[in-house]
Structure formats: C-alpha cells, structure tokens
C-alpha cells in the first residue's frame, strides 16, 4: 500500500518534494487554509490535497518544510492533533535549523506519542528524475523514513543522534550561503567604491571559477533572502555564541534582511548585484 505523506507547507521546496512523491504513487496531504491563490494552485499542480489537522496527523509521515523561523510553531500547532491521533505518524523536521532547535521540536513531537526524525535538505527543489536534492536523516528511527526513496526522494541516513542531519545542513549552508553573503558584501562595496569593473577584470584572470560561481548564484539570492535571515541566525547558534565566526553569520542575517527589504522596495542593492554579474559575462 502506498504511504500517505503530509507535506507542510506547499512552498517552492515543499511542493516540489510533494510532486516527486505523487508522481511515484504516494498520497500527499497539506493544509491550504489561508494560503494565497498562487500557493493553492501550486499545491494542486503538485497533486497535493487539502486536509484538516486531524487528517494530517493521520498520515504515515509528516514532512515539515517551512521557513526556519516557523519550524517550532508548526510542531506546536500540530501537537494537539498528534496527541489525539490513534495511529501515530513519523514527524520529520526537514528545516534549516540548528541541532538545539531540533531537540526542542523533538521534545514537542515525542510528548504526543509520535515518532520524530531529524532531517536536512541539501539541494534545490527536486526536479523529475534528478538526484541533486537529498534529504539527510538522523536519529534512531531514521531508517523507517527511507521507504520514501521508493517514491522519488533521495534520503541518505547521517550517522549520529537527533541533530546530526541538521548539523550537516548547517555546515553545508554555512559554507554556500555564507559565501554568497560574503560575495554580495564585496560586490556592493566595490560598486560603491567605483572599482567593480576592475574587480571583475582581475577575477576573470586570477579567480575565474570563483567568479563564475558567485555570478551564477547571486541573481538567485534576492528573492530568497527573506528566508535566509532566520537560517543565518540558526547557523550562528550552531557555531556557538562563544565561538569565533558566529558574528559573521549574525551579520549575514542582517545583510539578507536588508536585501530582502530592498528586493520588495527600492531595488537598489538588487540592481547593483545584477549589474556586477552582468559585467562578468
């Protein structure tokens, strides 16, 4: 019998994960109350069906895929339904949160009698027949979730306890998104100083691979920046407040917050980043 999977929420990543599952025969439920028309259309296109909290709790698996700042609140909101469910699901937190936050959610979920598995997504929203996106799993019940590999997902098990998969995600995102923050900071600084042309010319000679990576990734960043604010804060917590480097990620959070505000407003920072990337072509 095909599994019933609840995926919350039907954003770009959640709906793409859901589409992989439904295309391979799984039933996917979600919650659409209060969602925009665009989100509802995206969910329906992915084959997701609207469900109540009770119907979500009655699924075999719940995949939490929300912005990092909403992860704890989602677990708390579903706790009453999970507590009332006669057949307990496996709750997989797939969000970009640090291990300490994961353990908080673990406590919330396990108090209801449901099973908790730590997860961390690395890669873009999955496309058909693509293996570029992996959902790392950890914890004593992680192997139980790998049955979903039969339904289109790539789910390697990370050795270690609850928190190990999220540590993997934090480490990876700390490098890739942290590097994006560093690149954006210097692109903007060079633009303000009037040296953007010279910087691009030098990097074409001495750092062509680095320049290509930055100018490929940077145009994708502004529309996602609002989601990366809480993620940088989670990475700062993962590094540790008393450890060198935590301040860098706190600054990265402030940068992404300003880029997000600019993207929805004056568009000056976004335009400057786009112009820098155009120079590199």
VONULO-267967 format. One line per 3 residues: their letters; for each residue x, z, y of C-alpha. Coordinates in nm, 2 decimals, padded with zeros to 4 digits. Each point is the difference from the previous one (the first is absolute). Layout:
A	X:Z:Y | ... $
END
This chain:
XXX	00.00:00.00:00.00 | 00.13:-00.09:00.34 | 00.08:00.29:00.23 $
XXX	-00.19:00.10:00.31 | 00.24:00.04:00.29 | -00.09:00.14:00.35 $
XXX	00.23:-00.14:00.27 | -00.03:00.17:00.34 | 00.03:-00.15:00.25 $
XXX	-00.06:-00.38:00.01 | 00.27:-00.07:00.25 | 00.25:-00.28:-00.04 $
XXX	00.19:00.18:-00.27 | -00.30:00.16:-00.17 | -00.20:-00.32:-00.02 $
XXX	00.30:-00.20:-00.13 | 00.05:00.26:-00.28 | -00.37:-00.01:-00.07 $
XXX	00.00:-00.38:-00.02 | 00.28:00.01:-00.26 | -00.21:00.25:-00.21 $
XXX	-00.33:-00.18:00.03 | 00.16:-00.34:-00.08 | 00.12:00.16:-00.33 $
XXX	-00.34:00.14:-00.09 | 00.00:00.35:00.14 | -00.29:00.14:00.20 $
XXX	00.11:00.12:00.34 | -00.21:00.24:00.22 | 00.06:00.10:00.36 $
XXX	-00.18:00.16:00.29 | -00.13:-00.23:00.27 | -00.21:00.24:00.21 $
XXX	00.09:-00.03:00.37 | 00.25:-00.28:-00.06 | 00.02:-00.31:00.22 $
XXX	-00.15:-00.33:-00.09 | 00.35:-00.15:-00.06 | 00.09:00.28:-00.24 $
XXX	-00.33:-00.03:-00.19 | 00.06:-00.38:-00.03 | 00.36:00.06:-00.12 $
XXX	-00.12:00.25:-00.26 | -00.27:-00.23:-00.13 | 00.25:-00.29:-00.02 $
XXX	00.22:00.22:-00.22 | -00.29:00.07:-00.23 | -00.03:00.37:00.11 $
XXX	-00.35:00.16:-00.02 | -00.12:00.27:00.23 | -00.05:00.35:-00.15 $
XXX	-00.09:00.35:00.08 | 00.24:00.29:-00.03 | -00.15:00.10:-00.33 $
XXX	00.05:-00.36:-00.13 | 00.36:00.01:00.12 | 00.06:00.33:-00.18 $
XXX	-00.15:-00.16:-00.32 | 00.27:-00.27:-00.01 | 00.28:00.01:-00.25 $
XXX	00.26:-00.02:00.27 | 00.00:00.06:00.38 | 00.27:-00.18:00.19 $
XXX	00.04:00.15:00.35 | 00.15:-00.27:00.23 | -00.05:00.11:00.36 $
XXX	00.21:00.05:00.31 | 00.24:00.29:-00.06 | -00.17:00.23:00.25 $
XXX	-00.33:-00.03:-00.19 | 00.12:00.08:-00.35 | -00.07:00.37:00.00 $
XXX	-00.33:-00.04:00.17 | -00.12:-00.25:-00.27 | 00.09:00.24:-00.28 $
XXX	-00.19:00.28:00.18 | -00.30:-00.22:00.06 | -00.02:-00.11:-00.37 $
XXX	00.06:00.35:-00.14 | -00.37:00.11:-00.02 | -00.09:-00.32:-00.19 $
XXX	00.30:00.05:-00.23 | -00.09:00.36:-00.06 | -00.36:-00.10:-00.10 $
XXX	00.11:-00.29:-00.22 | -00.05:00.06:-00.37 | 00.26:-00.26:-00.10 $
XXX	00.31:00.05:00.21 | 00.19:-00.30:00.13 | 00.38:-00.04:00.05 $
XXX	00.07:00.01:00.37 | 00.30:-00.20:00.11 | 00.13:00.05:00.35 $
XXX	00.18:-00.33:00.09 | 00.07:00.09:00.36 | 00.32:00.00:00.20 $
XXX	00.03:00.38:00.02 | 00.28:00.25:-00.06 | 00.01:00.21:-00.32 $
XXX	-00.11:00.31:00.18 | -00.32:-00.17:00.11 | -00.05:-00.14:-00.35 $
XXX	00.02:00.35:-00.14 | -00.27:00.11:00.24 | -00.23:-00.28:-00.12 $
XXX	00.09:00.08:-00.36 | -00.13:00.36:00.05 | -00.32:-00.13:00.16 $
XXX	-00.07:-00.24:-00.29 | 00.10:00.22:-00.29 | -00.22:00.28:00.13 $
XXX	-00.30:-00.23:-00.07 | 00.11:-00.04:-00.36 | 00.10:-00.37:00.05 $
XXX	00.35:-00.13:-00.10 | 00.25:-00.08:00.27 | 00.27:-00.26:00.00 $
XXX	00.25:-00.07:00.28 | 00.04:-00.37:00.10 | 00.19:-00.20:00.25 $
XXX	-00.05:-00.37:00.09 | 00.31:-00.22:00.06 | -00.06:-00.36:00.11 $
XXX	-00.27:-00.20:00.19 | -00.37:-00.02:-00.09 | 00.02:-00.15:-00.35 $
XXX	-00.08:-00.37:-00.04 | -00.12:-00.17:-00.32 | 00.27:-00.02:-00.27 $
XXX	00.25:00.18:00.22 | 00.22:00.28:-00.12 | 00.15:00.08:00.35 $
XXX	-00.23:00.30:00.04 | 00.06:00.31:-00.21 | -00.19:00.33:-00.01 $
XXX	00.25:00.26:-00.11 | -00.16:00.29:-00.19 | 00.13:00.35:-00.08 $
XXX	-00.12:00.33:-00.15 | -00.10:00.11:-00.35 | -00.30:-00.22:-00.02 $
XXX	00.16:-00.32:00.15 | 00.00:-00.19:-00.32 | -00.38:00.02:-00.02 $
XXX	-00.02:-00.22:00.31 | 00.22:-00.28:-00.13 | -00.30:-00.13:-00.20 $
XXX	-00.08:-00.18:00.34 | 00.30:-00.22:-00.06 | -00.23:-00.18:-00.24 $
XXX	-00.22:-00.08:00.30 | 00.25:-00.16:00.24 | 00.20:00.29:00.14 $
XXX	00.38:00.07:-00.03 | 00.03:00.38:-00.05 | 00.35:00.12:-00.09 $
XXX	00.03:00.38:-00.08 | 00.25:00.18:00.21 | 00.17:00.28:-00.20 $
XXX	-00.07:00.34:00.14 | -00.28:00.23:00.11 | -00.29:-00.04:00.24 $
XXX	00.18:-00.12:00.32 | 00.26:-00.22:-00.16 | -00.19:-00.32:00.06 $
XXX	-00.06:00.09:00.36 | 00.37:00.09:00.04 | 00.07:-00.35:-00.12 $
XXX	-00.24:-00.15:00.26 | 00.13:00.22:00.28 | 00.36:-00.10:-00.08 $
XXX	-00.08:-00.37:-00.01 | -00.22:-00.01:00.31 | 00.25:00.22:00.18 $
XXX	00.25:-00.28:-00.04 | -00.22:-00.31:00.05 | -00.24:00.12:00.27 $
XXX	00.27:00.22:00.15 | 00.22:-00.30:00.03 | -00.28:-00.19:00.16 $
XXX	-00.03:00.28:00.26 | 00.37:-00.01:00.07 | -00.01:-00.38:00.04 $
XXX	-00.30:00.01:00.23 | 00.16:00.26:00.22 | 00.31:-00.21:00.05 $
XXX	-00.19:-00.33:00.04 | -00.20:00.16:00.28 | 00.31:00.17:00.16 $
XXX	00.19:-00.33:-00.01 | -00.29:-00.18:00.16 | -00.02:00.26:00.28 $
XXX	00.37:-00.04:00.06 | -00.01:-00.38:00.01 | 00.23:-00.03:-00.31 $
XXX	-00.25:-00.12:-00.26 | 00.14:-00.36:00.00 | 00.35:00.12:-00.05 $
XXX	-00.10:00.25:-00.27 | -00.18:-00.27:-00.20 | 00.30:-00.24:00.04 $
XXX	00.24:00.27:-00.13 | -00.22:00.09:-00.29 | -00.04:-00.36:-00.10 $
XXX	00.38:-00.01:-00.04 | 00.08:00.35:-00.14 | -00.32:00.13:-00.15 $
XXX	-00.22:-00.30:-00.10 | -00.16:00.17:-00.30 | -00.09:00.31:00.21 $
XXX	-00.14:-00.21:00.28 | -00.21:-00.20:-00.24 | -00.14:00.32:-00.16 $
XXX	-00.08:00.16:00.34 | -00.16:-00.31:00.15 | -00.21:-00.06:-00.32 $
XXX	-00.13:00.36:-00.01 | -00.04:00.07:00.37 | -00.30:-00.23:00.07 $
XXX	-00.20:00.18:-00.27 | 00.06:00.35:00.14 | -00.22:00.03:00.32 $
XXX	-00.33:-00.04:-00.18 | 00.10:00.27:-00.25 | 00.17:00.23:00.24 $
XXX	-00.30:00.24:00.03 | 00.02:00.07:-00.38 | 00.38:00.06:00.01 $
XXX	-00.02:00.29:00.25 | -00.12:00.26:-00.25 | 00.23:-00.16:-00.27 $
XXX	00.30:00.06:00.22 | -00.11:00.36:00.05 | -00.04:00.04:-00.37 $
XXX	00.35:-00.14:-00.05 | 00.14:00.24:00.25 | -00.16:00.28:-00.20 $
XXX	00.16:-00.14:-00.32 | 00.34:-00.01:00.16 | -00.05:00.36:00.11 $
XXX	-00.02:00.15:00.35 | 00.34:00.17:-00.04 | 00.18:-00.32:-00.12 $
XXX	00.18:-00.25:00.20 | -00.21:-00.32:00.03 | -00.35:00.16:00.02 $
XXX	00.01:-00.06:00.38 | 00.05:-00.37:-00.05 | -00.33:-00.03:-00.18 $
XXX	-00.18:00.21:00.25 | 00.13:-00.24:00.27 | -00.11:-00.29:-00.22 $
XXX	-00.35:00.14:-00.01 | -00.01:00.01:00.38 | 00.13:-00.36:00.01 $
XXX	-00.26:-00.13:-00.23 | -00.27:00.20:00.19 | 00.10:-00.18:00.32 $
XXX	00.02:-00.34:-00.17 | -00.35:00.06:-00.14 | -00.13:00.09:00.34 $
XXX	00.17:-00.30:00.15 | -00.14:-00.24:-00.27 | -00.35:00.10:00.09 $
XXX	00.06:-00.01:00.37 | 00.26:-00.15:00.23 | 00.19:-00.17:-00.28 $
XXX	00.33:00.01:00.19 | 00.21:00.16:-00.29 | -00.16:-00.23:-00.26 $
XXX	00.08:-00.30:00.22 | 00.36:00.11:00.05 | 00.05:00.04:-00.37 $
XXX	-00.16:-00.34:-00.08 | 00.22:-00.16:00.27 | 00.31:00.15:-00.16 $
XXX	-00.10:-00.13:-00.34 | -00.06:-00.35:00.14 | 00.35:-00.01:00.14 $
XX	00.13:00.05:-00.36 | -00.17:-00.32:-00.13 $
END
